[in-house]
Amino acid sequence: MRNKFILSISAFALILYSSAQAGTSRTNDSQNRASRASHSSRPQSARTKAKASPRPQVPAIGASTKSINDAPQANVTPPAPDSVVTEPVAIERRTVPPPPANLMSGRNATLTQRESIGMAMARNYSNNHVMPTQGAEGVIVFPFGETMPSIVCAPLIVCDITLQAGEVVNDINVGDAVRWRLTPATSGSGMGTTTHVIVKPTDAALQTNAIITTDRRTYVLKLVSRRTDYMARISFTYGDDRQEQWRNYRERVTPLGNTNMPSQSALNFNYSITGAKPRWLPTRVYSDSNKTYIEFPEAVATSEAPALLVLGEGHQEQLVNYRVIGTRYIVDKIFDRAELIGGTGNHQTKVTITRRD
C-alpha cells in the first residue's frame, strides 16, 4: 500500500514538471518572434549604419584618444627596413665665395692721411699693369719686383712656383695656412739644384697672400683659387740676372794679361790640393787680392760639377758666393780651407783645398 502511494506521488510530480517545461518553451518562442518582428520593422538605413560601423581602435601608448576615430583612415603599408632610404642625398654645391672671417671687432679702423696715402701706394703696386709673359713649356713668367704676382690654383690641382737655380728657401708664411698648403720640392743636383714651392688650395673662391724668404730675396705673392682654372708652372725673371750675365761675359772675354786684371806676380798660387782623385780634380788654385780661382780640367764639362764648401774656424761651413765661368770657379773671397764634394752617399768624393801661407 505504501509503495503504491509513493509511485502515485512520483507520477504526479513528473506531470507537473513537464507542464512547466512546455510553458517555458512557448514563452521563449514568443519572445523570439517578437524580436524578429521588431528587427524587420526598423528602417533599412539604420540596419546599414549599424552594419558599417567600424571597430573601435585602440590608441598607441602616449597618443591622444580624442580624435583617433574621427581621422580618415588610409591603408598605409609600412616600408621594408631596406627601403627606408631609396634616393641619394644631394651634395651641396657652393655657388658664392665663403663669408669673410668673423672678426672680434665689429668695426674697421680709421686711417690717417699718411696711412691712406700708404694704402694707395700699395694698391698701385699690386694692381699695376705689368703683365706676365709665357716662357718655355707653358711657364707663366713674372718680372720680379715690378708687381705683386697673382698665382691662380684650383682644388685637387698642384701649382709649381720655380725659384732661381741655387736659391734656398729660408721660410714660408701664408695668410690662410689652414686652407692653403705650400710644400717644398727640388730638381737637379749640386750647384744646379732648383727649389720648387708646390701650392695646393683645399677649396675654391679663396684669396690670401704668401711671403717666401730665401737666401737671395723675398717673394710677396697673392694666391687665388678657382674651381677649374689654374697656372701649372710659374717662374720669375730677375734684373740682377742680366747684370750677372754681362759680368760673366766680361770675365770670359778679358784675358789674364789685361791691364784691368792683376799681373801674374800679384797672384798667389800657394795652395795645396789633397784627398780623392776624381776626373774633375782641379788643375790649380790661385787668388788675387779679392777673389779665389779654381780651375778644372775639361772633363768637368761632361761630369757632375762638385759643390764648394768653405770652412771657417773649427771647420764650420760658411756661406760664400761663387759662380762658374767655363771650367773655373770664381769665389768672391779669399779662404784658408775649402772642400769640393761630388757624388752622394757611399759614392761621395771629397777634395780639400788649403792655403799654405
C-alpha positions as CSV (number, residue, x, y, z in Angstrom):
1,M,0.0,0.0,0.0
2,R,2.8,2.3,0.9
3,N,4.7,1.6,-2.4
4,K,1.6,2.4,-4.4
5,F,1.3,5.7,-2.7
6,I,5.0,6.7,-3.5
7,L,4.5,5.7,-7.1
8,S,1.4,8.0,-7.4
9,I,3.3,10.9,-5.9
10,S,6.2,10.5,-8.3
11,A,3.9,10.3,-11.4
12,F,2.2,13.5,-10.3
13,A,5.5,15.4,-9.9
14,L,6.6,14.3,-13.3
15,I,3.4,15.6,-14.9
16,L,3.9,19.0,-13.2
17,Y,7.5,19.3,-14.4
18,S,6.6,18.5,-18.0
19,S,3.8,21.2,-17.9
20,A,6.3,23.8,-16.6
21,Q,8.8,23.0,-19.4
22,A,6.3,23.3,-22.1
23,G,5.2,26.7,-20.8
24,T,8.8,28.0,-20.8
25,S,9.4,26.8,-24.3
26,R,6.3,28.6,-25.5
27,T,7.4,31.9,-23.8
28,N,10.8,31.8,-25.5
29,D,9.3,31.2,-28.9
30,S,7.0,34.2,-28.4
31,Q,9.9,36.4,-27.4
32,N,11.9,35.3,-30.5
33,R,9.1,36.0,-32.8
34,A,8.6,39.5,-31.3
35,S,12.4,40.2,-31.6
36,R,12.4,39.2,-35.3
37,A,9.3,41.3,-35.9
38,S,10.9,44.4,-34.2
39,H,14.1,43.9,-36.2
40,S,12.3,43.7,-39.5
41,S,10.3,46.8,-38.7
42,R,13.5,49.1,-38.4
43,P,14.4,51.3,-41.5
44,Q,16.9,49.9,-43.9
45,S,19.3,52.8,-43.4
46,A,19.6,52.1,-39.6
47,R,20.4,48.5,-40.3
48,T,23.1,49.5,-42.9
49,K,24.6,52.1,-40.5
50,A,24.8,49.5,-37.7
51,K,26.4,47.0,-40.1
52,A,29.0,49.5,-41.4
53,S,30.1,50.8,-38.0
54,P,33.9,50.4,-37.7
55,R,35.6,48.6,-35.0
56,P,36.8,50.8,-32.2
57,Q,40.6,51.5,-32.5
58,V,43.0,51.1,-29.6
59,P,45.3,54.2,-29.4
60,A,49.0,53.8,-29.1
61,I,50.8,54.5,-25.9
62,G,51.1,58.2,-25.3
63,A,48.7,59.1,-28.2
64,S,45.7,61.3,-27.8
65,T,42.4,59.4,-27.9
66,K,40.3,62.5,-28.6
67,S,40.1,62.3,-32.4
68,I,41.6,58.9,-33.3
69,N,38.3,57.5,-34.6
70,D,37.3,60.8,-36.3
71,A,40.5,61.0,-38.5
72,P,40.2,59.5,-42.0
73,Q,41.8,56.1,-42.2
74,A,44.2,55.1,-45.1
75,N,45.6,51.8,-46.0
76,V,49.4,52.5,-45.4
77,T,51.9,49.8,-45.8
78,P,55.0,50.3,-43.6
79,P,58.2,50.3,-45.7
80,A,60.6,47.5,-45.5
81,P,63.8,48.1,-43.5
82,D,66.0,48.1,-46.6
83,S,63.8,50.6,-48.5
84,V,63.7,53.4,-45.9
85,V,66.2,55.5,-47.9
86,T,65.7,55.0,-51.6
87,E,67.1,58.3,-53.1
88,P,70.7,59.6,-52.9
89,V,71.4,62.7,-50.8
90,A,72.2,65.7,-52.9
91,I,75.7,67.2,-52.4
92,E,75.8,70.9,-51.6
93,R,77.5,72.9,-54.3
94,R,79.0,76.3,-53.3
95,T,78.0,79.0,-55.7
96,V,79.2,82.0,-53.7
97,P,82.5,82.8,-52.1
98,P,82.8,81.8,-48.4
99,P,81.9,84.6,-45.9
100,P,84.7,86.8,-44.6
101,A,86.4,86.0,-41.4
102,N,84.3,86.6,-38.3
103,L,86.5,89.2,-36.6
104,M,86.1,90.0,-32.9
105,S,85.7,93.7,-33.6
106,G,82.6,94.7,-35.5
107,R,84.1,97.9,-37.0
108,N,87.1,98.8,-39.1
109,A,90.0,101.1,-38.1
110,T,90.0,104.7,-39.3
111,L,93.1,105.5,-41.4
112,T,95.0,108.7,-41.0
113,Q,96.1,110.7,-44.1
114,R,99.6,109.2,-44.1
115,E,98.1,105.7,-43.8
116,S,95.6,106.4,-46.6
117,I,98.5,107.5,-48.9
118,G,100.4,104.4,-48.0
119,M,97.4,102.2,-48.8
120,A,97.0,104.0,-52.2
121,M,100.7,103.2,-53.0
122,A,100.2,99.6,-52.0
123,R,97.2,99.3,-54.3
124,N,99.0,100.9,-57.2
125,Y,101.9,98.4,-56.8
126,S,99.7,95.3,-56.6
127,N,97.2,96.5,-59.3
128,N,99.7,97.9,-61.8
129,H,99.5,96.9,-65.5
130,V,102.8,94.9,-65.6
131,M,101.7,91.6,-67.3
132,P,103.4,88.2,-67.1
133,T,104.8,86.5,-70.2
134,Q,104.7,82.9,-71.4
135,G,108.0,81.0,-71.2
136,A,109.1,77.6,-72.4
137,E,106.8,74.6,-71.7
138,G,103.9,76.9,-70.8
139,V,105.6,78.5,-67.8
140,I,104.0,81.8,-66.7
141,V,106.9,84.2,-66.1
142,F,106.5,87.3,-63.8
143,P,109.1,90.1,-63.6
144,F,110.3,90.0,-60.1
145,G,109.9,93.3,-58.1
146,E,107.7,95.1,-60.6
147,T,104.3,93.9,-59.4
148,M,102.7,91.6,-56.9
149,P,102.3,88.2,-58.8
150,S,98.8,86.6,-58.6
151,I,99.0,82.8,-58.6
152,V,95.8,81.1,-59.6
153,C,95.3,77.5,-58.5
154,A,92.4,75.0,-58.2
155,P,91.4,72.4,-55.7
156,L,92.9,68.9,-56.3
157,I,95.5,70.6,-58.6
158,V,99.1,71.5,-57.6
159,C,100.8,74.6,-58.9
160,D,104.6,74.8,-59.2
161,I,106.5,78.1,-58.3
162,T,110.0,77.7,-59.6
163,L,112.7,79.8,-57.9
164,Q,116.1,80.7,-59.2
165,A,118.7,78.0,-59.7
166,G,120.7,77.6,-56.5
167,E,118.3,79.7,-54.4
168,V,117.5,78.3,-51.0
169,V,114.2,78.9,-49.1
170,N,114.6,80.2,-45.5
171,D,110.9,80.5,-44.5
172,I,107.3,80.5,-45.9
173,N,104.4,82.3,-44.3
174,V,100.8,82.0,-45.6
175,G,97.9,84.2,-44.6
176,D,95.4,81.3,-44.7
177,A,97.6,78.4,-43.6
178,V,94.6,76.1,-43.0
179,R,93.1,76.1,-46.5
180,W,96.4,76.6,-48.4
181,R,99.2,74.1,-48.4
182,L,102.8,75.1,-49.6
183,T,105.4,72.4,-49.6
184,P,109.0,72.3,-51.0
185,A,110.4,70.2,-53.8
186,T,113.7,70.2,-55.7
187,S,115.1,69.3,-59.1
188,G,118.7,68.9,-60.3
189,S,121.7,68.3,-58.1
190,G,124.8,70.1,-56.9
191,M,125.1,73.7,-57.9
192,G,122.2,73.3,-60.4
193,T,119.7,72.4,-57.7
194,T,116.4,74.3,-58.2
195,T,113.9,74.8,-55.4
196,H,110.2,74.5,-56.2
197,V,107.3,75.6,-54.0
198,I,104.2,73.4,-54.6
199,V,100.9,75.3,-53.9
200,K,97.6,73.5,-53.3
201,P,94.3,75.0,-52.2
202,T,91.7,72.9,-50.4
203,D,88.7,74.9,-51.7
204,A,87.6,77.3,-54.4
205,A,86.9,81.1,-54.1
206,L,89.8,81.6,-51.7
207,Q,92.1,84.6,-51.6
208,T,95.2,85.1,-49.4
209,N,98.8,86.0,-49.7
210,A,102.2,84.3,-49.1
211,I,105.7,85.6,-48.2
212,I,108.6,83.4,-49.2
213,T,112.1,84.4,-47.9
214,T,115.2,82.9,-49.5
215,D,118.9,83.5,-49.2
216,R,118.7,86.0,-52.1
217,R,115.4,87.8,-52.0
218,T,111.8,88.0,-50.6
219,Y,108.8,87.0,-52.7
220,V,105.4,88.5,-51.9
221,L,102.6,86.6,-53.7
222,K,98.8,86.8,-54.0
223,L,97.1,83.4,-54.0
224,V,93.7,82.9,-55.7
225,S,91.7,79.6,-56.0
226,R,89.1,78.9,-58.6
227,R,87.1,75.8,-59.4
228,T,88.9,74.7,-62.6
229,D,91.3,77.5,-63.6
230,Y,94.9,77.1,-62.6
231,M,98.5,78.1,-63.5
232,A,100.5,74.9,-63.7
233,R,104.0,76.4,-63.6
234,I,105.2,79.9,-62.5
235,S,108.7,81.4,-62.6
236,F,110.4,84.8,-62.5
237,T,112.9,87.0,-64.3
238,Y,115.4,88.9,-62.3
239,G,117.1,92.2,-63.1
240,D,120.3,91.1,-61.5
241,D,120.5,88.1,-63.8
242,R,121.2,90.4,-66.7
243,Q,123.9,92.2,-64.8
244,E,125.4,88.9,-63.8
245,Q,125.4,87.7,-67.4
246,W,127.3,90.8,-68.6
247,R,129.8,90.5,-65.7
248,N,130.4,86.8,-66.7
249,Y,130.8,87.8,-70.3
250,R,133.4,90.4,-69.5
251,E,135.4,87.9,-67.4
252,R,135.3,85.4,-70.2
253,V,136.5,87.7,-72.9
254,T,139.1,89.6,-70.8
255,P,142.5,87.8,-70.9
256,L,144.6,87.4,-67.9
257,G,147.2,89.7,-69.2
258,N,144.8,92.7,-69.5
259,T,145.8,95.8,-67.6
260,N,142.5,95.6,-65.6
261,M,143.5,92.2,-64.2
262,P,146.2,91.7,-61.7
263,S,149.6,90.8,-63.1
264,Q,151.0,87.2,-62.8
265,S,153.3,88.3,-60.0
266,A,150.3,89.6,-58.0
267,L,148.6,86.1,-58.0
268,N,149.1,83.7,-55.1
269,F,149.4,80.1,-56.2
270,N,150.4,78.8,-52.8
271,Y,147.5,76.3,-52.4
272,S,147.6,72.5,-51.8
273,I,145.1,70.1,-53.2
274,T,144.6,66.8,-51.3
275,G,142.1,64.0,-51.0
276,A,140.5,61.9,-53.7
277,K,141.5,61.9,-57.4
278,P,138.2,62.2,-59.4
279,R,138.0,63.1,-63.1
280,W,137.3,66.7,-62.1
281,L,140.3,67.2,-59.8
282,P,141.3,70.9,-60.0
283,T,144.4,71.6,-62.0
284,R,145.4,74.7,-60.0
285,V,144.1,77.1,-57.4
286,Y,145.2,80.8,-57.1
287,S,143.9,84.1,-55.7
288,D,144.3,87.8,-56.1
289,S,143.6,90.5,-53.5
290,N,139.8,89.8,-53.6
291,K,138.9,86.5,-55.2
292,T,139.9,82.9,-55.4
293,Y,140.0,81.0,-58.7
294,I,139.7,77.2,-59.0
295,E,140.5,75.8,-62.4
296,F,139.2,72.4,-63.5
297,P,140.1,70.1,-66.4
298,E,137.9,69.8,-69.5
299,A,136.4,66.6,-68.0
300,V,134.3,68.7,-65.6
301,A,132.1,69.7,-68.6
302,T,131.0,66.0,-69.1
303,S,130.6,65.1,-65.4
304,E,128.7,66.3,-62.4
305,A,130.2,69.5,-61.1
306,P,131.3,69.3,-57.4
307,A,129.8,71.5,-54.7
308,L,132.1,74.0,-52.9
309,L,132.1,74.3,-49.1
310,V,134.3,77.0,-47.4
311,L,135.4,76.0,-43.9
312,G,135.9,78.6,-41.2
313,E,137.3,78.3,-37.7
314,G,136.6,75.0,-36.2
315,H,135.8,73.6,-39.7
316,Q,132.4,75.3,-39.6
317,E,130.8,75.6,-43.0
318,Q,130.3,79.2,-44.3
319,L,128.1,80.6,-46.9
320,V,130.1,82.0,-49.9
321,N,129.1,83.4,-53.3
322,Y,130.8,81.8,-56.3
323,R,130.0,81.4,-59.9
324,V,131.0,79.1,-62.7
325,I,132.6,80.5,-65.8
326,G,133.7,77.9,-68.3
327,T,135.9,75.4,-66.4
328,R,136.6,77.8,-63.5
329,Y,135.0,78.5,-60.1
330,I,135.4,82.2,-59.1
331,V,134.9,82.6,-55.3
332,D,134.1,86.1,-54.0
333,K,136.5,85.8,-51.1
334,I,139.9,84.5,-50.1
335,F,139.6,81.4,-48.0
336,D,142.1,79.4,-46.0
337,R,140.4,76.0,-46.4
338,A,137.6,74.7,-48.6
339,E,136.2,71.3,-49.8
340,L,134.9,70.2,-53.1
341,I,132.3,67.4,-52.8
342,G,131.0,65.3,-55.6
343,G,128.5,62.4,-55.7
344,T,126.3,61.2,-52.8
345,G,126.2,58.5,-50.2
346,N,128.9,55.9,-50.4
347,H,130.0,57.2,-53.8
348,Q,130.8,60.6,-52.4
349,T,134.3,62.0,-53.2
350,K,136.0,64.9,-51.4
351,V,138.9,67.1,-52.4
352,T,140.4,69.5,-49.8
353,I,142.0,72.9,-50.8
354,T,144.2,74.6,-48.3
355,R,146.1,77.9,-48.5
356,R,149.6,77.3,-47.2
357,D,150.8,80.9,-46.3
